Amino acid sequence: DACPGLIKIRLKFLNDTEEVAVARPEDTVGILKSKYFPGQESQMKLIYRGQLLQDQARTLRSLRITDNCVIHCHRSRGDSAATPALPEPGPAGPAAPGLPLGGGTLMVPTVMVVLALGWYFRINYRQLFTAPATVSLIGVTVLVTFLAFGVYGQ
């Protein structure tokens, strides 16, 4: 340890990014929040060992937070206009491409069943389908076919 009396705390976020905070054991939860999340203290939820750190006056030492401990940080969507956009790029960005037709999920079979039902009703109840509905069904079928072969064809 370069600085005696200081502890390093790993602040881990939902999008798996991590930041190292340096604090004194005598610092309170409130001091930690105001130092690392200025102006966002009310929106930040800190979780240590599965416990929400709600008491802003508790010291890190009293919570048994020691050097190299991990505190999970979650930014709740508060009233502020600037902060709600911040958490979205992390979790939503990388996760989105794998979701629609991820291999190993039930998504592809479910979509196939829904499409098969659509075609069944289109064939047996022709009078209920307008031309745009039929064109849409064809378009969705072609799209899903390309996506399915793209996922499973590799």
Secondary structure as GFF3:
##gff-version 3
##sequence-region A 1 154
A	DSSP	beta_strand	7	13	.	.	.	ID=ss1
A	DSSP	beta_strand	18	23	.	.	.	ID=ss2
A	DSSP	alpha_helix	29	36	.	.	.	ID=ss3
A	DSSP	beta_strand	44	48	.	.	.	ID=ss4
A	DSSP	beta_strand	51	52	.	.	.	ID=ss5
A	DSSP	beta_strand	69	75	.	.	.	ID=ss6
A	DSSP	three_ten_helix	83	85	.	.	.	ID=ss7
A	DSSP	alpha_helix	89	95	.	.	.	ID=ss8
A	DSSP	three_ten_helix	96	98	.	.	.	ID=ss9
A	DSSP	alpha_helix	107	124	.	.	.	ID=ss10
A	DSSP	three_ten_helix	126	128	.	.	.	ID=ss11
A	DSSP	alpha_helix	131	152	.	.	.	ID=ss12
###
